[in-house]
Amino acid sequence: MRWELTATCLFGLERLLGEEIERLGYDRIETMDGRVTFLGDEEAVAYANVLLRYAERVYVRLGHFHAATFDELFEGTKALPWEIFVAKTDAFPVKGHSIGSVLASVPACQKIVKKAVATRLGEAYGLCTLPESGGEIKLSFFLFKDEASLYLDTSGEPLYKRGYRTETGEAPLRETLAAALAALARPREEVLFWDPMCGSGTIAIEAAMQMNNIAPGRRRAFAAEKWTAIPASLWREAREEAEAGERETAFEVYASDIDPAMVALTIANARRAGVERTVRCFSADARTIAAQGRRGTVVTNPPYGERLGTPEEAERLARELGAHFRSLSPWQIYVLTSDPLFERHYGRRADKVRKLYNGMIPCYFYLFFRAENKDDGGERGRGGVRPPAKKADRA
């Protein structure tokens, strides 16, 4: 059966997600802020959940219709074949959003959608009252400019929950955003990838997973695995194919932090993610790292706001990073921060800036990819922290 599927994402990641969907061989039919809709079958549900790196959730879009009144919302919802997915005893909680629509009250729309689905299922199963005592299938609606879309959530827990982070530092990055940062930095086997303020290691781990082709969802469960509409064999095949595609490369990642507790946490997370052979973890101050005569890329999320005490401290850190990172030239530097004045504090205009979101928090991804002029100021090539020997890292 061919379905319309919608993958949601953090704002700013639509292009990456759309390209990823197309690489899987599915036809993209619509892209809007925070979501990409494409065509796929039961197999696509399993493969999208297991393989997509930038998606927050994958939904079946069961229907799309105009709904400027509650009657239109009720009748449009009732006309959809909910019984294909929702069994006689299944619970079906409803959530939703409304943007730029006449039907602006989300609670009121929830009640209408719930009533319409219950009416349809009651007629299909010959019941006056639905028990909702069995499994749970989550329904969702999205009203945008009086157009309603009705969805079933196939993912359950958000897809950024890969399963390797049992603990995190303060204000952690979502894994989906970290994966996007790594991809935008264009990781290559011959270029060292370094996060010198790694926190719980998410950026470094996601980069290593990408380069080793480790599927983000291979070790977790999904809501639609309990659906009778999707054979269990498809989930098994998706995981087996993902595992068969894994590879071990020469790609090398450094994950360092000034806080030894964060380094220990990163080591544990890397092991759970299966990339402990790729990610080298050690303690270091980002303001003293050295290029060591090799090509490299820095991708990092410096502490700011919740993760650092005052704006003055954040400004001082940005100035110190800008002064020291000159010694790494011609390395490429990629910095994510919620500080809109970061360039001023850092002392250099970025070659490109992308606005991204960590959840609902707006952030800026500053890309410094052109080599600096060596006369720009600051001492170069002196001292710097070198990582410990690999044997010590593994101990």
N, C-alpha and C positions, 0 to 999 in steps of 0.2 A: 504494500500500500504506500502511495506517495503522499507525503505530508508537507505542510509548510512548517519549518522549524525556525525558531528565533533564538539567537545567542545574544545575551546582554553583556555589556562590558562597561568599564569605567570610561567616563567622558575623555575623549582624546585618543582612545585606542581602537576606534572603529576601523580605520584603514588596516592596521595590523591584523585585526580579527577577520576582516573580510578577505584579506589575502590568504590567511591561514585556512579559512573555509574553502576557498577556491583550490588551494593546494591539495586538499583532501578529495577534490573531484566533485564538489557540490556546486550547484548553480545558485549564485546570489541573486535575489530578486528585489531586495529593498535594503537601504541603509539609512538610518537616521540616528540622531544623538543617542548614544548608549545602547544601540541594538542593531543587529544585522539579521535579516530574514533570508532563508535559503530553502531550497527544495531537497528533500531526502526521504528515505524510507525508514523502516524499523532499524535496519543496520546502521543508518546514519545517526540515530539517537545514541546508540552505544559508542560508535567511533568518535562522535563529537564530544561526548562527555569524557572519554578516556584520553583523547589526544589534544583537545584545544588548550592552548597555554594562556590565552588572553581573555577568555570568556568567564563571566561571573556565574551564569547559569545557562542551561539549554532548555527551551520550552517547545512543546508542540503548540502551534497557533491553530486552534480548532476552527476559528471563524473570524471574519472581518466584515463589519457592516456599519451603516450610518445609524447614529443613536443620539438624537437631539432631545428626545423625550423619554420618560421612564417606560412608556408603552413600547417604544421602539427598542429600548434596551432589553426589556422582558421578552418580547417576541423574537428578537434576533438571537438571544441567548437560548431560548427554548427550542429554536429550530435546529440547533447543532446536535450532532450524534454523540452525546456524552456517554451513552451506554456502551460504546465501543471500549472505553477506557475505565469507567467507574462501575465497579461491580455492585451487586445488590446491597451488600453490607458495608461498603466502603464509606468512610468519612470523607467529606469534601469541603474543607475550609476555604474561604474566599478572601483574597486580598486584592488591592488594586490601586491605581493612580489615575488622576484626571488632570489634564493640562489643556488650558485654552478651550474648554468645553462648557456648554450650557449646563450639563449635569456635573456640577463642581463638587457636590457633596460625596466624598468617598464612602462614608458609612451608609448613606442612602443607596448608593449604587451597589454596595456589597449585598444589602438585603434583597435588592431586586434580582441580582445575578443568582444569589443563593436560592431564592424562591423559584426562579425560572428553571434552574438545573434540577431542583427537587421535583418540580412538576413533570419535567421530561422523564426523569428516571422513574418516578412513580407510575407514569403511564406505561413505560417500557417493561417494568417488572410487576405490574399489577398490584402496587402497594399504595395505601393511603398515607402511611407514615414510613419513612426510611429509617432503619435502625442506626446506621452510621457506627456500627460496633466492630467493624473489621479493620482492614488496613486504611491508610490515609493517602489520598491523592489531592495535592494542593492545586487549587484553581486560582487564576489571576486574570484581571481585566486591565486594559490600558485604554483610556479615553484621551484622544488627542484631536482637538479641533472638531469635535462631534463625530469622530470616527472611532468605533469600538473594536478592539481586538481581544479575543478570549483565548486564554492559554492554560496548558497543563504543565506543571513543573516536573521535568524529568530528572533534575539533578539532586534535589533534596538539599543537603548542606551545600553552601556556595562552593564553586569550583576552585576558588583561591585556597581553600582548605585542602592542601595536598596530602597532609598527614605526617609530614616530617617535622613540623614545628609544634612541639608540646608545650614549650615555653618561649616567650619572646622578651625583648627589651621594651623600653618605653616607646609609645607611639610607633609601633612596627609598620613597615610597608606591607601592603597586600602582596602576596606572591605573584598575582597577575600583573601588577604594576612593575614589580621587580623584574619579571620576565620581559616586559616591554622595554625597560631601561637597558637591559642586557642586549636585546635585539637591536635597539636603536644605536648602540655603540659598535655594531658590526663586529662581533667577536671573530677572531681568526686563530687557527691553530698555532701559527708562528709568532703571535703577539701575546705577551703576558697581559692578563686581565687582573686588575687589582682594585679591591675595595678597601681603602685604608681606614675607614670608620664603619666597620662591617656590622656592628650591633649583633643581632642574632644570625647574621650571615645570609640573609635572603637573596640579595642581589648576586652574590658569589655563587650560591647554590643553584639559583635559576639559570645563570650563565653556563655552569657546568652541565646541568641537565639538558639544556638546549644542544650544546656541542656534542654531548654523548648520546643525543637522541633518546633520552629517557622520558617516557610519556608522563605528564603530570598527574594523571588520574589512574595510574596502573595499580595502585595499592589501596584504593578506597572504594566505598560502595556508593550507589546512586539510587535515588527513589524509584526510578522506572525499572530497576531490576526486579521489583515485586509485581510489575504489571503483567497481566496475562496476555496483553496485546503484543508484547515483545518477547520472543523466545530467549530462554536463558543461554542458549548456544551462541547467540550473537554477542553477548557480553564476554563470554569465554573466548570467542574468536578475536574480539577486539583487543583483549589483554594479551593473548598469545602473540598476535601480530605485532603489538607494541613491544613486547619483550624481545621478539626475534629481530626487531630493528635497532636495538640498542648497540652501541659501538663504544670502543675505548679508543680515545684519540690522544694526540700529543698536547692537546690544549692544557694550559696551566693557569690556575687561578690562585691568587693570594688573597686571603681574608685576614686582615689585621685590625686590631682595636687597642686603644690605650687601656681599656678595662679588661683585665684577665678573666673576669667572670663572663664577659661577652665572648671572649675567645673560646672558653670552655663550652659555652652554649652553642657556638657555631660548629665546633667539632662534633658535638652530639647530633646536631641537626643534619650535618653533612653525612654522617654515618647512616642516619635513618633514610636520607634521600638517595643513598647509594653512590655518592660522589666523593667519598673520603680520599680516594686515590688521586682525584683531580684538584681538590681544594686544599691548599696548604694554609694552616691557621697558626697565627703567632701574635704576640703582643708587640705593639709599636705605636709610637706617636706619629700621626699622619703628617705632622709638621717637620719630620726628620727623615722621611723615606727617601731612598736613592734609586736612580734609574739603573745603575749597575751595568751600563754599557749594552743594554738590550732594548728592543722595541717594546712599548707597553701602552696600555690604556687604563686610565683611572675612571671608575664609575662609582659614585658614592652619594650618600644622603647624609650630609653633616647634621649634627644635632642642632635643632632650632625650636623655639617655642617651648612645647612641653618637655623637650629633651634637653634643654639648656636653660639655666636659671633666668637670665635677663636678656633683653635685646642688645644691650651693650656687650655682653659676653659673646653673643652670636656675631656681632659686627667685628669684634676683635679677632675671633676665630677665622672669619672669612678673610680679613686682611692678612693674617698670618699664613693661611693656606695659599692665597694669591701670591704672596712673596716667595714662599718656599716652592710651590709647584712650578715656578719658572725654571728651577734647576732640573726639572724633568723634561723640558722641551728637547726634541719635538714630540713627546708623548701627547696623545689626545686626552683631554680632561672632560668628563661629563658629570655634572653636579645637579642633583635634585634638591630643591629647597622650597619652602613656602615663603621665603623672604623675597619680595618683589624688588628690593634694592641690592640684591646680592652682587650684581656686576660692579656697582659703585664701591662696595666694601672690598670686593675681590681685587679691584684695580685693573680690570680688563673687560672690554666689551666682548660678549659671547659672539661666536660666528653664527649661531642660530639659537633661538629660544622656543621651546614648545610648552604650551600650557597643558598640564595634565591634572588628574585628580587622584588622591589617595582616599578612597571612599568619597565623602563629600567635601574633603579638604582640598582647595585649589593649591596647586604647586606649579613650580616653573622648572623645566629641565634645561639647564644651560649647557650648550655644546661648544666646547673650545677644541676645534679639530685642525686649525691651521697653526703651523709652528710659529712661535714667537720670535721676534727679532732678538738676537743675543745682546743687543745694546739697550734693551728695555729697562735694565736695572736689576739689582739683586745679584748676589754671588751665586755662582753655578758650579755644580759638580763637586761639592765639597762635603765630605762626611756622609751622613745618612744611615738609617737603620737597614741592616741586611737581615733577611729571614734566617732562622736557624736551619741546620742541616735537615734534610728530609727525614732521616731516621729519628731525629728528635721529635719531629712533628707527629710521627706515628705512635710515639710512646704513650 
